């Protein structure tokens, strides 16, 4: 099949776009407001976009508390979501007022970052400490009417649980990273294979 995604006339019961661009890693973004309240929210529009320097991005539909706090403080943390944390991650996505901490709501432990004033999820297999580089409003392009805002950050600190390292490498099956598919579907990384790049 083919359809023009600008008119979205696919004729299917649900939009297939997010199901096609997947699996997508989940960025569990944590911030601290200027009032000292910790915020935590999962974003499935998230990924690494560069290395050396290490850069990540996440995209938020609407101006959420995460973006407000990041713009005010200039920093955020991103915890990785494991399969065993799936229900707590889902709890942290509840729409609550800015004075409610999703850490408390989901029963998660705040761990202090080393280089920034924000917490990360202590139970997570790994976490990134980030400083804000830019917030891009995605309606700035001609013909685009979008409520999304993209946050780009530089990763300045990395936490990895020791048990996630095997022979000096991050072991993906041990991390059991959760990823987002389309609709209400998720997947877990539990099988890994290697491919060598072609040589010139």
C-alpha positions as CSV (number, residue, x, y, z in Angstrom):
1,X,0.0,0.0,0.0
2,X,0.9,3.6,-0.3
3,X,-0.7,6.7,1.3
4,X,0.1,10.4,1.5
5,X,1.0,10.9,5.1
6,X,0.2,14.6,4.9
7,X,-3.5,13.8,4.5
8,X,-3.1,10.5,6.5
9,X,-5.6,8.8,4.2
10,X,-4.3,5.3,5.0
11,X,-7.7,3.8,5.5
12,X,-6.4,1.7,8.5
13,X,-8.1,1.7,11.9
14,X,-4.9,3.2,13.5
15,X,-2.1,5.4,12.2
16,X,0.8,3.0,11.3
17,X,3.6,5.7,11.4
18,X,5.0,5.0,14.9
19,X,4.7,1.2,14.4
20,X,6.9,1.5,11.3
21,X,9.6,3.6,13.0
22,X,10.4,1.3,15.8
23,X,11.5,0.0,18.1
24,X,12.4,3.3,19.7
25,X,14.4,3.6,22.9
26,X,12.6,5.2,25.8
27,X,14.1,8.3,27.4
28,X,13.0,8.4,31.1
29,X,13.7,12.1,31.6
30,X,14.1,13.5,35.1
31,X,14.4,17.1,36.1
32,X,14.2,19.3,39.2
33,X,12.1,22.4,39.2
34,X,13.3,25.7,40.6
35,X,11.0,25.0,43.6
36,X,12.9,21.8,44.2
37,X,10.3,19.3,43.0
38,X,11.6,16.3,41.1
39,X,9.8,15.4,37.8
40,X,10.0,12.2,35.9
41,X,8.4,11.3,32.5
42,X,9.1,8.7,29.7
43,X,9.5,9.9,26.1
44,X,9.4,7.4,23.2
45,X,10.6,10.0,20.8
46,X,14.2,9.8,22.1
47,X,17.5,8.8,20.8
48,X,21.3,9.4,20.7
49,X,22.1,11.7,17.8
50,X,25.9,12.1,18.0
51,X,29.0,10.8,19.7
52,X,32.2,12.7,20.8
53,X,30.6,14.8,22.1
54,X,27.7,12.5,23.1
55,X,24.4,14.1,22.2
56,X,20.8,13.0,22.8
57,X,17.4,14.3,22.0
58,X,13.8,13.8,23.1
59,X,10.7,15.3,21.7
60,X,7.7,16.4,23.8
61,X,4.1,16.9,22.5
62,X,3.1,20.2,24.1
63,X,5.0,22.2,26.6
64,X,5.4,19.7,29.5
65,X,6.9,20.1,32.9
66,X,10.1,18.4,31.7
67,X,10.7,21.1,29.1
68,X,9.8,23.9,31.5
69,X,12.2,22.6,34.1
70,X,15.0,22.1,31.6
71,X,14.7,25.6,30.2
72,X,14.8,27.0,33.7
73,X,17.7,24.9,35.0
74,X,19.6,24.0,31.9
75,X,20.0,20.3,32.8
76,X,18.2,17.0,32.8
77,X,18.9,13.3,33.4
78,X,17.8,10.3,31.3
79,X,17.5,6.9,32.9
80,X,17.3,3.7,30.8
81,X,14.1,1.6,31.2
82,X,14.5,-2.1,31.8
83,X,11.8,-4.7,31.3
84,X,11.3,-5.1,35.1
85,X,10.7,-1.3,35.4
86,X,8.0,-1.3,32.7
87,X,5.0,-0.8,35.1
88,X,6.7,1.9,37.2
89,X,7.7,3.7,34.0
90,X,4.1,3.5,32.9
91,X,2.9,4.9,36.2
92,X,5.3,7.8,35.9
93,X,3.6,8.8,32.6
94,X,0.4,9.9,34.5
95,X,-0.7,13.5,33.8
96,X,-0.2,15.1,37.2
97,X,0.3,18.7,38.4
98,X,3.8,20.2,38.5
99,X,3.9,20.0,42.3
100,X,3.6,16.2,42.2
101,X,6.8,14.1,42.0
102,X,6.4,11.1,39.7
103,X,9.2,9.4,41.6
104,X,6.9,9.3,44.6
105,X,3.9,8.5,42.5
106,X,5.6,5.4,41.0
107,X,7.5,4.4,44.1
108,X,10.9,5.0,42.6
109,X,14.1,6.0,44.3
110,X,15.8,9.3,43.5
111,X,19.6,9.0,43.0
112,X,21.6,12.3,43.0
113,X,23.5,13.1,39.9
114,X,27.2,14.0,40.2
115,X,27.5,16.9,37.8
116,X,24.0,18.4,37.5
117,X,21.2,19.4,39.9
118,X,18.7,16.7,38.9
119,X,17.9,13.1,40.1
120,X,17.9,9.9,38.1
121,X,16.2,6.6,38.7
122,X,18.3,4.6,41.1
123,X,16.7,1.3,40.0
124,X,17.6,1.9,36.3
125,X,20.4,-0.1,34.8
126,X,22.1,3.1,33.4
127,X,21.5,6.9,33.3
128,X,22.8,9.9,31.5
129,X,23.5,13.3,33.0
130,X,22.8,16.0,30.4
131,X,23.1,19.8,29.9
132,X,20.7,21.6,27.6
133,X,22.0,22.7,24.2
134,X,18.8,23.8,22.5
135,X,15.0,23.5,22.6
136,X,13.6,23.5,19.0
137,X,9.9,24.2,18.4
138,X,9.0,21.9,15.6
139,X,6.4,24.3,14.1
140,X,9.1,26.6,12.8
141,X,9.2,24.9,9.4
142,X,7.0,26.1,6.5
143,X,3.8,24.2,6.2
144,X,4.3,22.4,9.5
145,X,1.7,22.8,12.3
146,X,3.2,20.8,15.2
147,X,2.9,21.0,19.0
148,X,6.1,19.1,19.5
149,X,9.3,20.5,21.1
150,X,12.6,18.8,20.6
151,X,15.2,19.1,23.4
152,X,18.9,18.5,22.5
153,X,21.3,17.8,25.3
154,X,25.0,17.0,25.7
155,X,25.7,13.9,27.8
156,X,28.3,15.0,30.4
157,X,28.1,12.1,32.9
158,X,27.1,8.4,32.6
159,X,26.1,5.9,35.3
160,X,26.2,2.2,34.6
161,X,25.4,-0.5,37.1
162,X,28.4,-2.8,37.4
163,X,26.3,-6.0,36.7
164,X,25.4,-4.6,33.3
165,X,29.1,-4.8,32.2
166,X,30.3,-8.2,30.9
167,X,34.0,-8.5,29.7
168,X,34.2,-4.7,29.6
169,X,31.2,-4.1,27.4
170,X,27.6,-3.1,28.2
171,X,25.6,-6.3,27.9
172,X,22.3,-5.6,26.2
173,X,20.5,-8.8,27.3
174,X,21.4,-8.1,30.9
175,X,20.0,-4.6,30.7
176,X,16.7,-5.9,29.2
177,X,16.1,-2.5,27.7
178,X,12.5,-1.6,27.0
179,X,11.5,0.0,23.7
180,X,8.4,1.5,22.2
181,X,6.6,0.2,19.2
182,X,3.4,1.5,17.8
183,X,-0.1,1.6,19.3
184,X,0.2,0.4,23.0
185,X,3.0,-2.1,22.1
186,X,6.5,-2.4,23.7
187,X,9.4,-4.8,23.1
188,X,12.4,-5.9,25.1
189,X,16.0,-6.4,23.9
190,X,16.9,-9.9,24.8
191,X,18.7,-11.2,21.7
192,X,21.9,-9.7,20.2
193,X,24.0,-10.6,17.2
194,X,27.1,-9.0,15.7
195,X,27.9,-8.0,12.1
196,X,31.4,-7.0,11.0
197,X,31.5,-4.0,8.7
198,X,32.8,-4.5,5.2
199,X,36.5,-3.7,4.7
200,X,37.7,-1.4,1.9
